[in-house]
Amino acid sequence: MNKLSCHVLDTAGGHPAANISVKLFSHTSDKCLAEETTNSDGRAVFENITLDKQNYTLRFLVQPYCEAQFGSSFFPMIDVHFTVADERNYHIPLLLSPYSYSSYRGS
């Protein structure tokens, strides 16, 4: 069984972004499959889920964090779409700053 995890880093402050809610969705449904919150190290691990070979979305609800850290929120949420194509683990980091973000497939 493959695992899914994510990591949110505040690149403006140079530290992990804690207490960000992250939701997992399948592209075939609007129903939330799982929800986690980043810990003090900015990490969240989705336990007890099976990722079928299909497209998914991780939705990072960043507005409360951005308002607290940056004074405002340009992005209220950030959706990262990805495809599960094999049995490997999936780690999706999010690099966050007040007016930009980026993501990649981590290891």
Residue, then its C-alpha position, 0 to 999 in steps of 0.5 A: m500500500n502506498k502512503l501519502s504525506c505533505h510538508v508545508l514550508d513558509t519560505a518567507g519566514g524560513h520555517p515549517a508552516a504548522n496548523i494548516s488543514v489539508k484535504l484529499f479529494s479524488h477528481t471523480s468526486d467532491k467528497c473529501l476522502a481524508e483530512e489532516t493538519t500540519n504538525s509543528d514541523g509542517r508535516a501531515v501524513f494521511e494514514n489508512i488510505t488507499l490511493d488507487k491509480q487515478n487523479y487526486t487533489l490536495r487542498f491546502l486551506v492556507q488563509p488562516y495561516c497567511e493572515a496570521q503570518f503575513g497580515s493578509s491572504f492572497f491565496p485562501m486555498i491552494d489546490v495541488h493536482f497529482t496523478v497516482a500511477d504506481e505503488r510508490n509513496y507520494h510526498i507533496p511539499l508546498l512552498l508558501s510565501p505571501y504572493s506565490y507558492s510552488s509544489y513538487r513530488g518529493s521523496 
